[in-house]
Amino acid sequence: LQTGDVDWYPNFSEGDITTMQALEPDVVLTVVAGSDFEHYFFNMGRTEGVDGRGVADNEGFCPFKDINVRKAITIGINRQAIVDELLAGLTAVPVSQWPNTAWTNTDLEVEGYDPEAAAALLDEAGYTVGADGIRVGDCNGEQTRLAFNFETTDAPIRIDAATAVQADLAEIGIEFTPIHTPAGTFFGQYVDGGPLTTGNYDMGGYTTGFYPDPYTDNFQCESVPNAEKPDGTNWYHLCDPFLSGLIDSSLDTVDTAARKAIMDEAQKYIAENYYVIPMYARGDVFGSTPRFQFGPVGPQSNMNWNAETWDVTE
């Protein structure tokens, strides 16, 4: 692209955005916020399950069972700064896990960065700052430090984002330790000891998307993976019977408006319970020369969908 030997390239990574910007105007950068999203999430596993449902092999980190702790971590991360600094402000922090689609609950608002409120929530939850700067409090009868691991892949942008999060959370007395694992291991199958499927992690992060149909079994109690069901897809290891049933009910009708109402309620419920932290809508990153003209590109379409409109000018 820089030398003009090719006129476009359709699949740069988000980590290339700043490099591409430095080549303008000789190279034209196009970023389209998509329906996939990067998110952080808590291991909510319970080895006893909930009323016998959703039994996990590994118990999640005890403090994560407290909604105040989950909320404090969420608003203790400056997600907008990550979007602005690592993604040049060319995508956005999503309100839910259905971003940039017709299924998005547009009544929800993104909660901004508020470290003072986060610290107050941790105080309320009984976690006070210790001599080493890390908060300690009682969790199920045991003194527990707010110190945990965060596992994701070794993609450069994920390393940079986790480093920023580590600094943010340190300011409110949380020790957040990133572990960057090659994708093949991180997404490994249960039989291979993959951390997501076995629940052998504290917090995790990766990209996914629920489209064009909004249904997902990622929240189903019956999808929590364990030795008896190693192919389960609920890598949050979360069994919330109300949420599980709510999302299941979206399959009870083919009426789009009725399904939208159900998914709006599900998004609101997930947000109110701080089960996941939507970090940013993933971007499709294209590079082209100024002479290459292409049509509009949307979240669910790529550059190729209207190739009959392409043109090359001299």
Disulfide bonds with the S-S distance in Angstrom:
Cys62-Cys139 1.92
Cys221-Cys239 2.15
